[in-house]
């Protein structure tokens, strides 16, 4: 089933409102077995809505519109769809009374312009909105179907699950099935190189990568008839990516680190320089972390490293704060000071200044002590200051996860 999404609204078109609705709909439709073939945004102009529908139906047989169902004069989605299909809009007293009841429940007087929301297509269906005043609409005509959904995400999502999902479940003959995988500690190009042969080996699977600063997700989908192929792929992919696989696309790396610490009954402490507390912040964002997290300190200056971590001044002067030796000392001295089972020290040059030919901006050292075992890793990250710090935290968490998992 080919599906198009038409978002309607000046605020979406000019970027004042971020269009999260289209992403939600696309994801849900694909999971149900439909195929999104077109997305478009048009302004609150009647002719533009009609033209948008004209373009959308050149790609698809079903269109889902977003927004334009409110009570104001610029809410023209009903009018635009009615014009496109040459369909009549009729006032429905039952719809209006439902709107009246909604306002009564919230102890507010109903504005007169809300009566505009009580119009429906003469031959279409009304979709109940239990979270707002704007009912959705459905129309099927000339072998084309359209769902008109409200703009507020909470209203749209509830209506999608209640009214749109059952339609797709009925109309789609063969359901889509999928698995998702989250990889950390590896870039998209390296991951793709490792699994390239799988594209040919499993021709009935749609293998789609999605890259972020701190992870690479793969969503692999097919139809129910190829369930065995998907299962075989799942086993092979996980074996191939065993060093980098942390769970499905909803898996959170800091949560996994905390889970492993709890599982292995270990405590952790952090010492940070260039990351400035971001690493400890990511860890303490996890609920229940107090049972494993002892403390986190930011030792940004030379003085702080000497005073808080008891790092030898001569070593600092000899090797510099951004060095393998100081990252090692940060982790090991922290272990002596706190008694934590796992300690991590992070030092680097986030920029934009402070780099040199020998120590460029983006150079980061991470020292890790896991139950007495020392690990030192060096990285050179590209990007601005914010991105370098984000990458530092992401790689530090991955390093923690990798070595905790190996215990």
C-alpha positions as CSV (number, residue, x, y, z in Angstrom):
1,X,0.0,0.0,0.0
2,X,1.5,3.3,-1.1
3,X,1.0,6.2,1.3
4,X,1.6,9.9,1.1
5,X,1.8,12.4,3.9
6,X,0.6,16.0,3.5
7,X,1.4,18.4,6.3
8,X,-0.7,21.6,6.2
9,X,0.2,24.8,8.0
10,X,2.3,28.0,7.6
11,X,4.0,27.3,11.0
12,X,5.3,24.0,9.8
13,X,6.3,25.3,6.4
14,X,8.4,28.1,7.9
15,X,9.9,26.0,10.6
16,X,8.2,27.6,13.7
17,X,6.7,24.2,14.5
18,X,8.9,21.1,14.1
19,X,7.1,18.5,12.1
20,X,7.4,15.5,14.3
21,X,4.0,14.2,13.2
22,X,5.2,13.1,9.7
23,X,8.1,11.1,11.3
24,X,5.6,9.4,13.7
25,X,3.2,8.6,10.9
26,X,5.9,7.3,8.5
27,X,7.3,5.0,11.2
28,X,3.9,3.6,12.1
29,X,2.8,3.1,8.5
30,X,6.0,1.3,7.6
31,X,5.7,-1.0,10.7
32,X,2.1,-1.8,9.7
33,X,3.3,-2.9,6.2
34,X,2.5,0.2,4.2
35,X,5.1,2.1,2.2
36,X,5.6,5.9,2.5
37,X,6.3,7.1,-1.0
38,X,5.9,10.9,-0.7
39,X,5.9,13.7,2.0
40,X,5.1,17.3,1.4
41,X,4.3,20.5,3.4
42,X,1.9,23.1,2.1
43,X,0.7,26.5,3.5
44,X,-2.7,27.4,4.7
45,X,-3.9,28.3,1.2
46,X,-6.8,26.5,-0.4
47,X,-5.3,26.2,-3.8
48,X,-2.0,25.0,-2.4
49,X,-3.8,22.3,-0.4
50,X,-5.6,21.1,-3.6
51,X,-2.4,21.1,-5.6
52,X,-0.6,19.3,-2.7
53,X,-3.3,16.5,-2.9
54,X,-2.9,16.4,-6.7
55,X,0.8,15.8,-6.3
56,X,0.4,13.3,-3.5
57,X,-2.1,11.1,-5.4
58,X,0.3,11.0,-8.3
59,X,2.5,8.9,-6.0
60,X,0.0,7.1,-3.7
61,X,-3.6,5.8,-3.3
62,X,-4.0,6.9,0.3
63,X,-3.1,10.3,1.8
64,X,-2.8,11.3,5.4
65,X,-3.1,15.0,6.0
66,X,-1.8,16.7,9.2
67,X,-3.3,19.9,10.7
68,X,-5.7,22.5,9.5
69,X,-8.7,21.1,11.4
70,X,-8.9,23.9,14.0
71,X,-11.6,26.6,14.4
72,X,-9.8,29.6,12.9
73,X,-10.1,31.0,9.3
74,X,-6.8,29.6,8.3
75,X,-7.7,26.0,9.1
76,X,-8.6,24.9,5.6
77,X,-7.9,21.2,5.4
78,X,-11.6,20.2,5.2
79,X,-12.2,22.8,2.5
80,X,-9.2,21.8,0.5
81,X,-10.0,18.1,0.5
82,X,-13.7,18.8,-0.3
83,X,-12.6,20.9,-3.2
84,X,-10.2,18.3,-4.6
85,X,-12.9,15.5,-4.4
86,X,-15.8,17.8,-5.4
87,X,-17.3,16.7,-2.1
88,X,-19.9,18.6,0.0
89,X,-19.3,19.7,3.6
90,X,-22.3,19.4,5.9
91,X,-22.8,20.6,9.4
92,X,-23.3,17.9,12.0
93,X,-25.0,18.8,15.3
94,X,-23.8,15.7,17.0
95,X,-20.2,16.7,16.3
96,X,-20.9,20.2,17.7
97,X,-22.4,18.8,20.9
98,X,-19.3,16.7,21.4
99,X,-17.2,19.9,21.2
100,X,-19.6,21.6,23.6
101,X,-19.2,18.7,26.1
102,X,-15.4,18.9,25.7
103,X,-15.5,22.6,26.8
104,X,-17.9,21.9,29.7
105,X,-15.5,19.3,31.0
106,X,-12.7,21.9,31.2
107,X,-15.0,24.5,32.6
108,X,-14.6,26.9,29.7
109,X,-17.1,28.7,27.5
110,X,-17.2,27.6,23.9
111,X,-16.1,30.2,21.4
112,X,-18.5,30.7,18.4
113,X,-15.8,29.8,15.9
114,X,-15.5,26.2,17.1
115,X,-18.7,25.6,15.2
116,X,-16.4,25.4,12.1
117,X,-15.1,22.1,13.4
118,X,-18.6,20.5,13.3
119,X,-18.5,20.1,9.5
120,X,-17.9,16.7,7.9
121,X,-17.9,15.2,4.4
122,X,-21.4,14.3,3.2
123,X,-20.3,10.7,2.4
124,X,-17.3,10.3,4.7
125,X,-16.7,9.2,8.2
126,X,-15.9,11.1,11.4
127,X,-13.0,10.1,13.6
128,X,-13.4,10.7,17.3
129,X,-10.9,12.9,19.0
130,X,-10.8,12.1,22.7
131,X,-8.0,14.5,23.4
132,X,-9.2,17.7,21.7
133,X,-11.9,19.6,19.9
134,X,-11.0,18.8,16.3
135,X,-12.6,15.5,15.0
136,X,-10.7,13.7,12.3
137,X,-12.3,12.8,9.0
138,X,-12.0,10.0,6.5
139,X,-13.1,9.9,2.9
140,X,-12.9,7.2,0.2
141,X,-13.8,8.3,-3.3
142,X,-12.7,7.6,-6.9
143,X,-10.4,4.7,-5.6
144,X,-8.6,7.2,-3.4
145,X,-8.6,7.4,0.4
146,X,-7.7,10.3,2.7
147,X,-7.4,10.6,6.5
148,X,-7.6,14.1,7.9
149,X,-5.7,14.2,11.3
150,X,-5.3,17.0,13.8
151,X,-2.0,18.9,14.3
152,X,-1.3,18.5,18.0
153,X,0.9,15.4,18.4
154,X,-1.0,14.0,21.4
155,X,-4.3,14.2,19.5
156,X,-2.9,12.9,16.2
157,X,-1.1,9.9,17.8
158,X,-4.2,8.8,19.7
159,X,-6.4,9.1,16.7
160,X,-3.9,7.2,14.5
161,X,-3.9,4.3,16.9
162,X,-7.7,4.3,17.4
163,X,-8.8,4.9,13.8
164,X,-6.0,4.7,11.2
165,X,-4.3,1.5,12.5
166,X,-7.4,-0.7,12.2
167,X,-7.8,0.5,8.6
168,X,-4.3,-0.5,7.7
169,X,-4.6,-3.8,9.5
170,X,-7.7,-4.6,7.4
171,X,-6.4,-3.3,4.0
172,X,-2.8,-4.7,4.1
173,X,-2.9,-8.3,3.1
174,X,0.6,-9.3,4.4
175,X,2.0,-7.8,7.5
176,X,5.4,-6.3,7.7
177,X,7.8,-7.6,10.4
178,X,11.1,-6.1,11.5
179,X,14.0,-6.1,13.8
180,X,16.2,-3.2,14.9
181,X,19.7,-3.1,16.1
182,X,21.7,-0.3,17.9
183,X,25.5,-0.3,17.4
184,X,27.9,1.8,19.4
185,X,31.7,2.3,19.0
186,X,31.6,1.9,15.3
187,X,30.9,4.4,12.4
188,X,28.4,3.9,9.7
189,X,30.9,3.3,6.9
190,X,32.8,0.7,8.9
191,X,29.6,-1.1,9.9
192,X,28.4,-1.1,6.3
193,X,31.7,-2.6,5.1
194,X,31.3,-5.4,7.6
195,X,27.8,-6.3,6.6
196,X,27.9,-5.5,2.8
197,X,27.6,-9.2,1.8
198,X,24.4,-9.6,3.8
199,X,22.5,-7.4,1.3
200,X,23.0,-10.0,-1.4
201,X,22.7,-13.0,1.0
202,X,19.2,-11.8,2.2
203,X,17.6,-10.2,-0.9
204,X,14.1,-10.2,0.6
205,X,15.1,-8.0,3.5
206,X,15.1,-4.2,3.5
207,X,18.3,-3.3,5.5
208,X,18.3,0.4,6.4
209,X,21.0,2.2,8.4
210,X,20.3,5.3,10.5
211,X,23.4,7.2,11.8
212,X,23.6,9.5,14.8
213,X,26.6,11.1,16.7
214,X,26.8,8.3,19.3
215,X,25.3,5.3,17.5
216,X,24.3,3.6,14.2
217,X,20.9,1.9,14.1
218,X,19.9,-0.7,11.5
219,X,16.2,-1.4,10.9
220,X,15.7,-4.6,8.9
221,X,12.2,-5.3,7.6
222,X,10.3,-7.8,5.4
223,X,7.0,-9.4,5.1
224,X,5.7,-12.3,7.2
225,X,6.5,-14.9,4.4
226,X,10.2,-14.2,4.9
227,X,10.2,-14.6,8.7
228,X,12.8,-17.5,8.5
229,X,15.1,-15.3,6.5
230,X,14.8,-12.5,9.0
231,X,15.5,-14.9,11.9
232,X,18.7,-16.2,10.1
233,X,19.8,-12.6,9.5
234,X,19.2,-11.7,13.1
235,X,21.6,-14.4,14.3
236,X,24.3,-13.7,11.8
237,X,24.1,-9.9,12.3
238,X,24.4,-10.2,16.1
239,X,27.4,-12.6,15.8
240,X,29.1,-10.3,13.3
241,X,28.5,-7.2,15.4
242,X,29.0,-8.7,18.8
243,X,31.5,-6.1,19.9
244,X,29.2,-3.2,19.0
245,X,25.7,-4.5,19.4
246,X,24.0,-3.1,22.6
247,X,20.3,-3.9,21.9
248,X,17.5,-2.7,19.7
249,X,16.9,0.9,18.5
250,X,15.3,1.9,21.8
251,X,18.3,0.8,23.9
252,X,20.1,3.6,25.8
253,X,23.8,3.1,26.3
254,X,24.1,4.8,29.7
255,X,21.2,2.6,30.9
256,X,23.0,-0.4,29.7
257,X,26.2,0.6,31.5
258,X,24.3,1.1,34.7
259,X,22.5,-2.2,34.2
260,X,25.9,-4.0,33.8
261,X,27.3,-2.3,36.9
262,X,24.3,-3.5,38.9
263,X,24.4,-7.0,37.5
264,X,28.0,-7.4,38.4
265,X,27.7,-5.5,41.7
266,X,30.3,-2.9,40.8
267,X,30.6,0.8,41.7
268,X,31.9,3.6,39.5
269,X,33.5,7.0,39.8
270,X,34.4,9.5,37.1
271,X,37.0,12.2,36.6
272,X,36.6,14.5,33.7
273,X,38.5,17.4,32.1
274,X,37.4,18.3,28.5
275,X,34.0,16.6,28.9
276,X,33.2,18.9,31.8
277,X,30.8,16.6,33.6
278,X,28.8,15.5,30.6
279,X,29.9,11.8,31.2
280,X,28.7,11.7,34.8
281,X,25.6,13.6,33.8
282,X,24.7,10.9,31.2
283,X,25.2,8.2,33.9
284,X,23.3,9.8,36.6
285,X,20.4,10.5,34.3
286,X,19.6,6.7,34.6
287,X,17.0,6.0,37.3
288,X,18.4,3.9,40.2
289,X,22.0,4.8,39.5
290,X,22.6,5.8,43.2
291,X,23.3,2.2,44.1
292,X,26.4,2.1,41.8
293,X,27.6,5.7,41.2
294,X,29.9,7.0,43.9
295,X,31.0,10.4,42.6
296,X,32.0,12.4,39.6
297,X,34.5,15.3,39.6
298,X,35.5,17.8,37.0
299,X,39.3,18.4,37.2
300,X,39.6,21.0,34.5
301,X,42.8,22.9,35.5
302,X,46.3,21.6,36.3
303,X,45.7,22.8,39.9
304,X,42.5,20.8,40.2
305,X,44.2,17.6,38.8
306,X,46.9,18.0,41.4
307,X,44.7,19.0,44.4
308,X,41.7,16.7,43.7
309,X,43.4,13.7,42.1
310,X,46.9,14.0,43.6
311,X,48.5,13.9,40.2
312,X,52.2,14.5,40.4
313,X,53.2,18.0,39.2
314,X,56.3,16.8,37.5
315,X,54.3,14.3,35.4
316,X,51.9,17.0,34.4
317,X,54.8,19.3,33.3
318,X,56.6,16.4,31.5
319,X,53.6,14.9,29.6
320,X,51.0,17.7,29.6
321,X,47.4,17.4,30.9
322,X,46.3,15.8,27.6
323,X,48.3,12.7,27.5
324,X,48.1,8.9,27.9
325,X,50.0,9.2,31.2
326,X,47.6,11.7,32.8
327,X,44.5,9.8,31.6
328,X,46.1,6.7,33.3
329,X,46.8,8.7,36.5
330,X,43.3,10.2,36.6
331,X,41.6,6.8,36.5
332,X,44.1,5.1,38.9
333,X,44.3,7.9,41.5
334,X,40.6,8.2,41.5
335,X,40.3,4.5,42.3
336,X,42.7,5.0,45.3
337,X,40.7,8.0,46.5
338,X,37.2,6.6,46.1
339,X,37.5,2.8,46.3
340,X,35.3,2.4,43.3
341,X,35.5,-0.8,41.4
342,X,35.4,1.0,38.0
343,X,37.0,4.4,37.4
344,X,37.3,6.5,34.3
345,X,39.5,9.5,33.5
346,X,38.9,11.7,30.5
347,X,41.2,14.4,29.2
348,X,41.4,16.1,25.8
349,X,41.4,19.3,23.7
350,X,37.8,20.2,22.7
351,X,38.9,23.4,20.9
352,X,38.5,25.6,19.1
353,X,41.8,26.8,20.6
354,X,44.6,25.0,22.4
355,X,45.7,22.5,19.8
356,X,49.1,22.1,18.3
357,X,50.8,20.0,15.6
358,X,51.6,17.2,18.1
359,X,48.3,17.5,20.0
360,X,45.6,18.7,17.6
361,X,42.1,19.9,18.6
362,X,40.0,16.8,19.0
363,X,42.7,14.7,20.6
364,X,41.2,12.8,23.6
365,X,42.6,10.2,26.0
366,X,40.3,8.0,28.1
367,X,41.8,6.0,31.0
368,X,39.8,3.2,32.4
369,X,40.4,1.0,35.4
370,X,38.0,-2.0,35.7
371,X,38.6,-4.1,38.8
372,X,42.3,-3.4,38.6
373,X,42.7,-3.8,34.9
374,X,44.0,-0.6,33.1
375,X,42.8,0.4,29.6
376,X,44.0,3.5,27.8
377,X,42.4,4.7,24.5
378,X,43.3,7.7,22.4
379,X,41.0,9.3,19.8
380,X,41.0,12.2,17.4
381,X,37.5,13.6,16.9
382,X,36.5,16.0,14.2
383,X,33.9,18.8,14.5
384,X,33.2,21.8,16.7
385,X,33.6,21.9,20.4
386,X,30.2,20.6,21.2
387,X,30.5,17.6,18.8
388,X,34.0,16.7,20.1
389,X,32.6,16.6,23.7
390,X,29.6,14.6,22.6
391,X,31.8,12.1,20.8
392,X,34.1,11.9,23.9
393,X,31.2,11.0,26.1
394,X,29.8,8.5,23.6
395,X,33.1,6.7,23.2
396,X,33.7,6.7,26.9
397,X,30.4,5.0,27.5
398,X,31.0,2.5,24.8
399,X,34.4,1.7,26.3
400,X,32.8,1.2,29.7
401,X,30.1,-1.1,28.2
402,X,32.6,-3.1,26.2
403,X,34.8,-4.0,29.2
404,X,32.0,-4.4,31.7
405,X,30.3,-6.9,29.3
406,X,33.6,-8.8,29.0
407,X,33.8,-9.4,32.8
